[in-house]
Amino acid sequence: MKILYISFAYAVGSQSLYTDLGEELAKNGHSVKVVVSGKCSNGNSEIISQNGVEILTVKTLPLFKVKNPIKKAIAILVLPYQLKNAIKKNYANEHFDFVLFEAPPITNYKVVAWAKKLFKCKAFLMQKDIFPENIAGLGLISRKSPAYMYFRHKEINMLKISDYIGCMSKGNIEFLLKKNNYLNPEKVLLFPNSKTIESIPPKNKDFICGKFGIDKNTCVFLFGGNLGYSQDINFICNLIKSLKNEKNIFTLFIGSGIFQQQLIDTIKSENISNAKFIESLPRNEYEQIANNVDAGLITLDKRCSVPNYPSKVLGYMHSALPIVAATDLITDFRNLIEDEAKCGLWAFSGDVQECYKQMKILAQNESLRQELGANGRKFLEENFDVKQSVKILEKLFT
């Protein structure tokens, strides 16, 4: 297959679930050309090769860690035109079997529609978040506002131009079809987040204890990834405040996001010695830490109105970490944790004390941690291997 992958999130110089997919496709003999926004060292765009994948990086306005919503909105709105010009300049005479893209952002549908027409091919959408409903549920925008109506119109257009829509979970599929009853159910399919499966090195708790100056009997919880609206920073801060006197629990945050400073300030102002924040790390360094901690932590705002499926769970499962997940009542993520994978404990994210209780249960029971962690690793190998994602695409387009 020859694939044009128009991306918002493909990692250049590091690894992610998107690079895992692109590189696994390349390993299977498929041609993958990625067009992604980012910083360019020279000129307006540049092409590099990364593990068998050709990446065209297009210079755009800043898209990440932009606090000014107007500036971010402008950057997102002009992005399709910048990508279109780069594709026209570099790949106008190429042939592609299909266009692969992810959402958000929903505004990229214009360049995808244009590319479908130019290359006379179909498009596969990886539906990662349902926008603008996700921000409406969090109270960031009114469903009656012009902005919501505008983005909802864009979302409908994006879904209509997609020949196939891959959703992360059954709950995502059900939600999408219910909200968009004009969609043909046959074109909406399960396409979970997936990753490259590697062996786990032996756990070395001394590494973690020495690095962070903690006792070897302390249970270390890892929260990795974004600190944005969906994660509910107030819940997180209240949680670590409630845990501050628990000597056998240490919470390590590794990531970034618009609310990271609030977390840093809370740790400092409350004199919390059993919690620490570290800015985002390269994947190999992050995984070295993940492989040696004791458990993973996931939070979702109780107001979330779409069935989110946090991608960080893949990393936790890969490292055989048991999970404490505090989520809303809409997502089917609880089903994964408690019933399907049987890899963790769940709490409602409107109840800090319930999450505190679940963390204490794991911290005090090493055999339970090992059992749940092993269950998660087994489920990952059977259901979230990137090889399965490649097979789905090959079945559709070859």
Sine and cosine of phi, psi and omega as CSV:
sin_phi,cos_phi,sin_psi,cos_psi,sin_omega,cos_omega
0.00,0.00,0.54,-0.84,0.13,-0.99
-0.93,-0.37,0.87,-0.49,-0.18,-0.98
-0.87,-0.50,0.76,-0.64,0.17,-0.99
-0.98,-0.21,0.91,-0.42,-0.06,-1.00
-0.96,-0.29,0.96,-0.27,0.03,-1.00
-1.00,-0.05,0.91,-0.41,-0.21,-0.98
-0.80,-0.60,0.44,-0.90,0.11,-0.99
-0.96,-0.29,-0.31,0.95,-0.23,-0.97
-0.75,-0.67,0.09,1.00,-0.02,-1.00
-0.90,0.45,0.79,-0.62,-0.11,-0.99
-1.00,0.08,0.83,-0.55,0.07,-1.00
-0.99,-0.13,0.85,-0.52,0.01,-1.00
1.00,0.05,0.04,1.00,0.05,-1.00
-0.49,-0.87,-0.07,-1.00,-0.08,-1.00
-0.90,-0.43,0.48,-0.88,0.05,-1.00
-0.37,-0.93,0.03,-1.00,0.04,-1.00
-0.90,0.43,-0.43,0.90,0.02,-1.00
-0.97,0.25,-0.66,0.75,0.04,-1.00
-0.94,0.35,-0.57,0.82,0.05,-1.00
-0.85,0.52,-0.68,0.73,0.01,-1.00
-0.91,0.41,-0.75,0.66,-0.01,-1.00
-0.86,0.50,-0.68,0.73,-0.05,-1.00
-0.96,0.28,-0.54,0.84,0.05,-1.00
-0.93,0.36,-0.61,0.79,0.10,-1.00
-0.87,0.50,-0.69,0.72,0.01,-1.00
-0.90,0.43,-0.64,0.77,0.03,-1.00
-0.87,0.49,-0.50,0.87,-0.01,-1.00
-1.00,0.03,0.24,0.97,0.11,-0.99
1.00,0.04,0.17,0.99,-0.01,-1.00
-1.00,-0.06,0.54,-0.84,0.04,-1.00
-1.00,0.04,0.85,-0.53,-0.03,-1.00
-0.84,-0.55,0.87,-0.49,0.08,-1.00
-0.89,-0.45,0.89,-0.46,-0.06,-1.00
-0.98,-0.20,0.73,-0.68,0.12,-0.99
-0.91,-0.42,0.89,-0.45,-0.13,-0.99
-0.66,-0.75,0.53,-0.85,0.07,-1.00
-0.98,0.20,0.50,-0.87,0.02,-1.00
0.17,-0.99,-0.14,-0.99,0.03,-1.00
-1.00,0.05,0.68,-0.73,0.01,-1.00
-0.90,-0.44,0.69,-0.72,-0.03,-1.00
-0.97,0.24,-0.36,0.93,-0.07,-1.00
-0.52,-0.86,0.90,-0.44,0.07,-1.00
0.98,0.22,-0.30,-0.95,-0.08,-1.00
-1.00,0.04,-0.30,0.95,0.05,-1.00
-0.36,-0.93,0.33,-0.94,0.04,-1.00
-0.45,-0.89,0.49,-0.87,-0.01,-1.00
-0.91,-0.42,0.77,-0.64,0.08,-1.00
-0.74,-0.67,0.25,-0.97,0.11,-0.99
-0.93,-0.36,0.75,-0.66,-0.02,-1.00
-0.72,-0.70,0.96,-0.27,0.03,-1.00
0.79,0.61,0.72,0.69,0.08,-1.00
1.00,0.05,-0.04,1.00,-0.01,-1.00
-0.95,-0.32,0.75,-0.66,0.08,-1.00
-1.00,0.07,0.80,-0.60,-0.07,-1.00
-0.87,-0.50,0.87,-0.50,0.11,-0.99
-0.99,-0.17,0.95,-0.31,0.01,-1.00
-1.00,-0.05,0.82,-0.57,-0.07,-1.00
-0.96,-0.28,0.80,-0.60,0.02,-1.00
-0.94,0.35,0.83,-0.56,-0.03,-1.00
-0.72,-0.69,0.05,-1.00,0.13,-0.99
-0.93,0.36,0.40,-0.92,0.01,-1.00
-0.84,0.55,0.72,-0.69,-0.05,-1.00
-0.89,-0.46,-0.36,0.93,-0.07,-1.00
-0.91,-0.40,0.49,-0.87,0.00,-1.00
0.82,0.58,0.59,0.81,0.03,-1.00
-0.99,-0.15,0.94,-0.34,-0.07,-1.00
-0.98,0.19,-0.49,0.87,-0.01,-1.00
-0.97,0.23,0.93,-0.37,-0.07,-1.00
-0.90,0.43,-0.49,0.87,0.01,-1.00
-0.93,0.37,-0.70,0.71,0.01,-1.00
-0.90,0.44,-0.64,0.77,0.01,-1.00
-0.92,0.38,-0.64,0.76,0.00,-1.00
-0.88,0.47,-0.68,0.74,0.02,-1.00
-0.89,0.46,-0.69,0.73,-0.01,-1.00
-0.88,0.48,-0.66,0.75,-0.01,-1.00
-0.93,0.36,-0.61,0.79,-0.04,-1.00
-0.94,0.35,-0.59,0.81,-0.02,-1.00
-1.00,0.06,-0.25,0.97,-0.04,-1.00
-0.81,0.58,-0.72,0.69,-0.02,-1.00
-0.85,0.53,-0.60,0.80,-0.01,-1.00
-0.94,0.35,-0.61,0.79,0.03,-1.00
-0.92,0.39,-0.66,0.75,0.02,-1.00
-0.92,0.38,-0.66,0.75,0.00,-1.00
-0.86,0.50,-0.71,0.71,0.00,-1.00
-0.89,0.46,-0.63,0.77,-0.01,-1.00
-0.93,0.38,-0.65,0.76,0.02,-1.00
-0.91,0.42,-0.70,0.72,0.00,-1.00
-0.87,0.50,-0.65,0.76,-0.04,-1.00
-0.94,0.34,-0.60,0.80,-0.16,-0.99
-0.97,-0.25,-0.45,0.89,-0.15,-0.99
-0.76,-0.65,0.28,0.96,-0.08,-1.00
-0.84,0.54,-0.51,0.86,-0.06,-1.00
-0.99,-0.16,0.16,0.99,0.00,-1.00
-1.00,0.10,0.25,-0.97,0.15,-0.99
-0.89,-0.45,0.70,-0.72,0.05,-1.00
-0.76,-0.65,0.57,-0.82,0.03,-1.00
-0.99,0.13,-0.52,0.85,0.09,-1.00
-0.28,-0.96,0.33,-0.94,0.07,-1.00
-0.97,-0.23,0.80,-0.60,0.06,-1.00
-0.97,-0.26,0.72,-0.70,0.07,-1.00
-0.44,-0.90,0.30,-0.95,-0.01,-1.00
-0.85,-0.52,0.38,-0.92,0.10,-1.00
-0.72,-0.69,0.64,-0.76,0.05,1.00
-0.95,0.30,0.26,-0.97,0.10,0.99
-1.00,0.08,0.49,-0.87,0.01,-1.00
-0.98,0.17,-0.30,0.95,-0.07,-1.00
-0.95,0.31,-0.22,0.97,0.00,-1.00
-0.96,0.29,-0.10,1.00,-0.05,-1.00
-0.87,0.50,-0.49,0.87,-0.02,-1.00
-0.90,0.43,-0.69,0.72,-0.01,-1.00
-0.95,0.30,-0.52,0.85,0.06,-1.00
-0.92,0.39,-0.71,0.70,0.04,-1.00
-0.86,0.51,-0.67,0.74,0.02,-1.00
-0.90,0.43,-0.68,0.73,-0.01,-1.00
-0.92,0.40,-0.62,0.78,0.05,-1.00
-0.85,0.53,-0.69,0.73,-0.01,-1.00
-0.94,0.35,-0.68,0.74,-0.03,-1.00
-0.90,0.43,-0.70,0.71,-0.09,-1.00
-0.99,-0.13,0.00,1.00,0.03,-1.00
0.79,0.61,0.82,0.58,-0.04,-1.00
-0.65,-0.76,0.05,-1.00,0.00,-1.00
-0.99,-0.11,0.08,-1.00,-0.02,-1.00
-0.74,-0.67,0.64,-0.77,0.06,-1.00
-0.89,-0.46,0.87,-0.50,0.00,-1.00
-0.99,-0.13,0.81,-0.58,0.16,-0.99
-1.00,-0.06,0.97,-0.24,-0.08,-1.00
-0.99,0.12,0.98,-0.20,-0.08,-1.00
-0.99,-0.13,-0.44,0.90,0.06,-1.00
-0.42,-0.91,0.55,-0.83,-0.09,-1.00
-0.98,-0.18,0.99,-0.16,-0.08,-1.00
-0.94,-0.34,0.67,-0.74,0.23,0.97
-1.00,-0.09,0.11,0.99,-0.04,-1.00
-0.87,0.50,-0.55,0.83,-0.03,-1.00
-0.88,0.48,-0.66,0.75,-0.02,-1.00
-0.99,0.17,-0.42,0.91,0.07,-1.00
-0.92,0.40,-0.66,0.75,0.02,-1.00
-0.89,0.45,-0.51,0.86,0.01,-1.00
-0.99,0.12,0.00,1.00,0.03,-1.00
0.98,0.19,0.27,0.96,-0.02,-1.00
-1.00,0.09,-0.25,0.97,-0.01,-1.00
-0.42,-0.91,0.58,-0.81,0.02,-1.00
-0.99,0.10,0.63,-0.78,0.04,-1.00
-0.93,0.37,-0.21,0.98,0.03,-1.00
-0.99,-0.15,-0.03,1.00,-0.06,-1.00
-0.97,0.22,0.44,-0.90,0.07,-1.00
-0.86,0.52,-0.59,0.81,-0.01,-1.00
-0.90,0.45,-0.69,0.73,0.02,-1.00
-0.90,0.44,-0.71,0.70,0.00,-1.00
-0.87,0.49,-0.64,0.77,0.00,-1.00
-0.89,0.46,-0.78,0.63,-0.04,-1.00
-0.95,0.32,-0.51,0.86,0.07,-1.00
-0.90,0.44,-0.63,0.78,0.07,-1.00
-0.88,0.48,-0.68,0.74,0.04,-1.00
-0.89,0.46,-0.67,0.74,0.00,-1.00
-0.87,0.49,-0.71,0.70,0.00,-1.00
-0.87,0.50,-0.69,0.72,0.04,-1.00
-0.88,0.48,-0.65,0.76,0.00,-1.00
-0.89,0.46,-0.71,0.71,-0.02,-1.00
-0.91,0.41,-0.59,0.81,-0.02,-1.00
-0.94,0.35,-0.58,0.82,-0.03,-1.00
-0.99,0.14,-0.15,0.99,0.01,-1.00
-0.99,0.11,0.81,-0.59,0.03,-1.00
-0.97,0.23,-0.51,0.86,0.10,-1.00
-0.66,-0.75,0.58,-0.82,0.01,-1.00
-0.82,-0.58,0.90,-0.43,0.01,-1.00
-0.99,-0.11,0.86,-0.50,-0.04,-1.00
-0.96,-0.27,0.43,-0.90,-0.10,-0.99
-0.97,0.25,-0.44,0.90,-0.06,-1.00
-0.47,-0.89,0.20,-0.98,0.06,-1.00
-0.89,0.46,-0.59,0.81,0.04,-1.00
-0.89,0.46,-0.61,0.79,0.06,-1.00
-0.89,0.45,-0.69,0.73,0.00,-1.00
-0.88,0.48,-0.75,0.66,-0.01,-1.00
-0.87,0.49,-0.68,0.73,-0.01,-1.00
-0.90,0.44,-0.71,0.70,-0.06,-1.00
-0.90,0.44,-0.69,0.73,-0.02,-1.00
-0.94,0.35,-0.59,0.80,0.02,-1.00
-0.92,0.39,-0.64,0.77,-0.04,-1.00
-0.98,0.18,-0.36,0.93,-0.05,-1.00
-0.75,-0.66,0.96,0.28,-0.13,-0.99
-0.94,0.33,-0.07,1.00,0.07,-1.00
-0.99,0.16,-0.22,0.98,-0.05,-1.00
-0.96,0.27,0.60,-0.80,0.13,-0.99
-0.98,0.21,0.90,-0.44,-0.04,-1.00
-0.83,0.56,-0.43,0.90,-0.04,-1.00
-0.94,0.35,-0.32,0.95,0.00,-1.00
-0.99,-0.11,0.01,1.00,0.04,-1.00
-0.95,-0.30,0.89,-0.46,-0.12,-0.99
-0.71,-0.71,0.25,-0.97,0.01,-1.00
-0.98,0.20,0.84,-0.54,0.01,-1.00
-0.62,-0.78,0.98,0.21,-0.11,-0.99
-0.91,0.41,0.37,-0.93,0.23,-0.97
-0.83,0.56,0.60,-0.80,-0.03,-1.00
-0.54,-0.84,0.25,-0.97,-0.01,-1.00
-0.50,-0.87,0.22,-0.98,0.09,-1.00
-0.96,0.30,0.79,-0.61,-0.03,-1.00
-1.00,-0.04,0.81,-0.58,0.03,-1.00
-0.81,-0.59,0.29,-0.96,0.03,-1.00
-0.94,0.33,0.45,-0.89,0.01,-1.00
-0.99,-0.14,0.81,-0.59,0.07,-1.00
-0.93,0.37,0.38,-0.93,0.03,-1.00
-0.84,0.55,0.65,-0.76,-0.02,-1.00
-0.92,0.39,0.70,-0.72,0.02,-1.00
-0.81,-0.59,1.00,0.04,-0.05,-1.00
-0.90,0.43,-0.46,0.89,0.02,-1.00
-0.88,0.48,-0.53,0.85,0.03,-1.00
-0.87,0.49,-0.74,0.68,0.00,-1.00
-0.93,0.38,-0.70,0.72,-0.03,-1.00
-0.88,0.48,-0.68,0.73,0.01,-1.00
-0.94,0.35,-0.62,0.79,-0.06,-1.00
-0.93,0.37,-0.60,0.80,-0.10,-1.00
-0.90,-0.43,0.11,0.99,0.09,-1.00
0.89,0.47,0.72,0.69,0.00,-1.00
-0.85,-0.53,0.34,-0.94,-0.01,-1.00
-0.94,0.34,0.55,-0.83,-0.06,-1.00
-0.92,0.39,-0.29,0.96,0.03,-1.00
-1.00,0.03,-0.02,1.00,0.02,-1.00
-0.97,0.22,0.70,-0.72,0.07,-1.00
-1.00,0.03,0.89,-0.47,-0.07,-1.00
-0.99,-0.14,0.88,-0.48,0.07,-1.00
-0.99,-0.13,0.70,-0.71,0.02,-1.00
-0.95,-0.32,0.79,-0.61,0.19,-0.98
-0.92,-0.39,0.94,-0.33,-0.04,-1.00
-0.92,-0.39,0.63,-0.77,0.11,-0.99
0.90,-0.44,-0.47,-0.88,-0.17,-0.99
-0.96,0.28,0.58,-0.81,0.14,-0.99
-0.88,-0.47,0.97,0.23,-0.04,-1.00
-0.90,-0.44,-0.35,-0.94,-0.06,-1.00
-0.90,0.44,-0.67,0.74,-0.09,-1.00
-0.92,0.40,-0.39,0.92,-0.06,-1.00
-0.99,0.12,-0.21,0.98,0.04,-1.00
0.86,0.50,0.99,0.15,-0.06,-1.00
-0.89,0.46,-0.51,0.86,0.02,-1.00
-0.92,0.40,-0.65,0.76,0.07,-1.00
-0.88,0.48,-0.72,0.69,-0.02,-1.00
-0.87,0.49,-0.72,0.70,-0.02,-1.00
-0.91,0.41,-0.64,0.77,0.05,-1.00
-0.92,0.40,-0.56,0.83,0.02,-1.00
-0.91,0.41,-0.75,0.66,-0.03,-1.00
-0.94,0.35,-0.47,0.88,0.10,-1.00
-0.92,0.40,-0.63,0.78,0.01,-1.00
-0.94,0.34,-0.42,0.91,-0.04,-1.00
-1.00,-0.05,-0.04,1.00,-0.20,-0.98
-0.87,0.49,-0.40,0.92,0.00,-1.00
-0.98,-0.17,0.09,1.00,0.04,-1.00
-1.00,0.09,0.97,-0.22,-0.10,-0.99
-0.94,0.34,-0.38,0.92,-0.05,-1.00
-0.99,-0.16,0.24,0.97,0.06,-1.00
-0.79,-0.62,0.75,-0.66,0.07,-1.00
-0.76,-0.65,0.78,-0.63,-0.02,-1.00
-0.94,-0.35,0.86,-0.52,-0.04,-1.00
-0.94,-0.35,0.84,-0.55,0.02,-1.00
-0.96,-0.29,0.82,-0.57,0.06,-1.00
-0.80,-0.60,0.88,-0.47,0.00,-1.00
0.28,-0.96,-0.51,-0.86,-0.01,-1.00
-0.29,-0.96,0.09,-1.00,0.01,-1.00
0.48,-0.87,0.19,-0.98,-0.11,-0.99
-0.93,0.38,-0.28,0.96,-0.02,-1.00
-0.95,-0.32,0.24,0.97,-0.03,-1.00
-0.90,0.45,-0.56,0.83,-0.02,-1.00
-0.92,0.39,-0.56,0.83,0.04,-1.00
-0.89,0.45,-0.63,0.78,0.05,-1.00
-0.91,0.41,-0.71,0.70,0.02,-1.00
-0.86,0.51,-0.70,0.71,-0.01,-1.00
-0.90,0.43,-0.61,0.79,0.01,-1.00
-0.91,0.41,-0.70,0.71,0.03,-1.00
-0.86,0.51,-0.66,0.75,-0.03,-1.00
-0.96,0.28,-0.76,0.65,-0.09,-1.00
-0.93,0.38,-0.53,0.85,0.00,-1.00
-1.00,-0.02,0.03,1.00,0.01,-1.00
0.80,0.60,0.77,0.64,-0.04,-1.00
-1.00,0.03,0.92,-0.38,-0.06,-1.00
-1.00,-0.03,-0.22,0.98,-0.03,-1.00
-0.96,-0.29,0.47,0.88,0.13,-0.99
-0.59,-0.81,0.57,-0.82,-0.04,-1.00
-0.53,-0.85,0.61,-0.79,0.08,-1.00
-0.93,-0.37,0.71,-0.70,0.07,-1.00
-0.80,-0.60,0.74,-0.68,0.06,-1.00
-0.86,0.51,0.43,-0.90,-0.03,-1.00
-0.69,0.72,0.66,-0.75,-0.02,-1.00
-0.91,-0.42,0.38,-0.92,0.16,-0.99
-0.84,0.54,0.48,-0.88,-0.11,-0.99
-0.83,0.56,-0.66,0.76,-0.05,-1.00
-0.91,0.42,-0.61,0.79,0.03,-1.00
-0.94,0.33,-0.65,0.76,0.03,-1.00
-0.88,0.47,-0.70,0.71,-0.05,-1.00
-0.93,0.36,-0.50,0.87,0.08,-1.00
-0.88,0.47,-0.66,0.76,0.05,-1.00
-0.94,0.34,-0.72,0.69,-0.03,-1.00
-0.85,0.52,-0.58,0.81,-0.03,-1.00
-0.94,0.34,-0.24,0.97,-0.10,-0.99
-0.87,-0.50,0.00,1.00,0.11,-0.99
-1.00,0.07,-0.04,-1.00,-0.13,-0.99
-0.97,-0.26,-0.44,0.90,-0.09,-1.00
-0.35,-0.94,0.31,-0.95,0.05,-1.00
-0.93,-0.37,0.49,-0.87,0.00,-1.00
-0.83,-0.56,0.72,-0.70,0.03,-1.00
-0.74,-0.67,0.69,-0.72,0.09,-1.00
-0.75,-0.66,0.58,-0.81,0.14,-0.99
-0.70,-0.71,0.67,-0.74,-0.02,-1.00
-0.84,0.54,0.69,-0.72,-0.02,-1.00
-0.88,0.48,-0.33,0.94,-0.03,-1.00
-1.00,0.05,-0.07,1.00,-0.03,-1.00
-0.82,0.58,0.77,-0.64,-0.07,-1.00
-0.94,-0.35,0.06,1.00,0.09,-1.00
-0.85,-0.52,0.48,-0.88,-0.04,-1.00
-0.97,0.23,0.99,0.13,0.02,-1.00
-0.92,0.39,0.48,-0.88,0.01,-1.00
-0.69,-0.72,1.00,0.06,-0.14,-0.99
-0.83,0.55,0.79,-0.62,-0.05,-1.00
-0.94,0.33,-0.35,0.94,-0.03,-1.00
-0.89,0.46,-0.32,0.95,0.01,-1.00
-0.88,0.48,-0.49,0.87,0.01,-1.00
-0.89,0.46,-0.68,0.73,0.02,-1.00
-0.90,0.43,-0.66,0.75,0.03,-1.00
-0.89,0.45,-0.73,0.69,0.01,-1.00
-0.89,0.46,-0.63,0.77,-0.01,-1.00
-0.87,0.49,-0.61,0.79,0.01,-1.00
-1.00,0.02,0.15,0.99,0.01,-1.00
0.84,0.54,0.67,0.74,0.02,-1.00
-1.00,-0.07,0.74,-0.67,0.18,-0.98
-0.93,0.38,0.39,-0.92,-0.15,-0.99
-0.80,-0.59,0.67,-0.75,0.27,-0.96
-0.95,-0.31,0.86,-0.50,-0.02,-1.00
-0.88,-0.48,0.84,-0.54,0.11,-0.99
-0.94,-0.34,0.94,-0.33,-0.12,-0.99
-0.73,-0.68,0.08,-1.00,0.11,-0.99
-0.96,0.28,0.00,-1.00,-0.03,-1.00
-1.00,-0.09,-0.10,1.00,-0.03,-1.00
-0.99,0.11,-0.68,0.73,-0.10,-1.00
-0.91,0.41,0.55,-0.84,0.11,-0.99
-1.00,0.00,0.23,0.97,0.04,-1.00
-0.88,0.47,-0.54,0.84,0.05,-1.00
-0.86,0.51,-0.64,0.77,0.01,-1.00
-0.86,0.51,-0.63,0.77,0.03,-1.00
-0.89,0.46,-0.76,0.65,-0.09,-1.00
-0.91,0.42,-0.73,0.68,-0.15,-0.99
-1.00,-0.02,-0.60,0.80,-0.18,-0.98
-0.94,-0.34,-0.71,0.70,-0.10,-1.00
-0.98,0.17,-0.86,0.52,-0.03,-1.00
-1.00,0.03,-0.42,0.91,-0.06,-1.00
0.78,0.62,0.79,0.62,-0.13,-0.99
-0.89,-0.46,0.14,0.99,-0.03,-1.00
-0.11,-0.99,-0.12,-0.99,0.00,-1.00
-0.90,-0.44,0.54,-0.84,-0.09,-1.00
-0.86,-0.50,0.52,-0.86,0.12,-0.99
-0.61,-0.79,0.46,-0.89,0.10,-0.99
-0.97,0.26,0.73,-0.68,-0.09,-1.00
-0.97,0.25,0.05,1.00,0.16,-0.99
-1.00,-0.02,0.04,1.00,-0.10,-1.00
-0.76,-0.65,1.00,-0.09,0.00,-1.00
-0.87,0.49,-0.67,0.75,-0.06,-1.00
-0.91,0.41,-0.54,0.84,0.04,-1.00
-0.93,0.37,-0.64,0.77,0.06,-1.00
-0.91,0.41,-0.68,0.74,0.08,-1.00
-0.82,0.58,-0.72,0.69,-0.01,-1.00
-0.88,0.48,-0.69,0.72,-0.02,-1.00
-0.92,0.40,-0.61,0.79,0.05,-1.00
-0.90,0.43,-0.63,0.78,0.03,-1.00
-0.91,0.41,-0.63,0.78,0.02,-1.00
-0.86,0.51,-0.73,0.68,0.01,-1.00
-0.92,0.40,-0.66,0.75,-0.05,-1.00
-0.88,0.48,-0.51,0.86,-0.08,-1.00
-1.00,-0.08,-0.02,1.00,-0.10,-1.00
-0.71,-0.70,1.00,-0.02,-0.06,-1.00
-0.91,0.41,-0.63,0.78,-0.01,-1.00
-0.91,0.42,-0.58,0.81,0.07,-1.00
-0.91,0.40,-0.64,0.77,0.04,-1.00
-0.87,0.49,-0.69,0.72,-0.02,-1.00
-0.91,0.41,-0.66,0.75,0.00,-1.00
-0.90,0.44,-0.76,0.65,-0.02,-1.00
-0.92,0.40,-0.64,0.77,0.02,-1.00
-0.89,0.46,-0.68,0.74,0.03,-1.00
-0.91,0.42,-0.62,0.79,0.04,-1.00
-0.88,0.48,-0.69,0.73,-0.01,-1.00
-0.90,0.43,-0.68,0.74,0.01,-1.00
-0.89,0.46,-0.69,0.73,0.00,-1.00
-0.89,0.46,-0.67,0.74,-0.01,-1.00
-0.91,0.41,-0.63,0.77,0.05,-1.00
-0.86,0.51,-0.74,0.67,-0.05,-1.00
-0.89,0.46,-0.56,0.83,-0.07,-1.00
-1.00,0.06,-0.38,0.93,-0.15,-0.99
-0.79,-0.62,-0.42,0.91,-0.12,-0.99
-0.86,-0.51,0.43,0.90,0.08,-1.00
-0.97,0.24,0.74,-0.67,-0.05,-1.00
-0.87,0.49,-0.41,0.91,0.05,-1.00
-0.85,0.52,-0.57,0.82,0.02,-1.00
-0.93,0.37,-0.58,0.81,0.05,-1.00
-0.90,0.44,-0.66,0.75,0.03,-1.00
-0.89,0.47,-0.65,0.76,0.01,-1.00
-0.89,0.46,-0.61,0.79,0.03,-1.00
-0.88,0.47,-0.72,0.70,-0.01,-1.00
-0.92,0.39,-0.64,0.77,0.01,-1.00
-0.90,0.43,-0.62,0.79,0.02,-1.00
-0.90,0.44,-0.57,0.82,-0.03,-1.00
-0.98,0.18,-0.56,0.83,-0.22,-0.97
-0.86,-0.50,0.11,0.99,0.05,-1.00
-0.83,-0.55,0.00,0.00,0.00,0.00
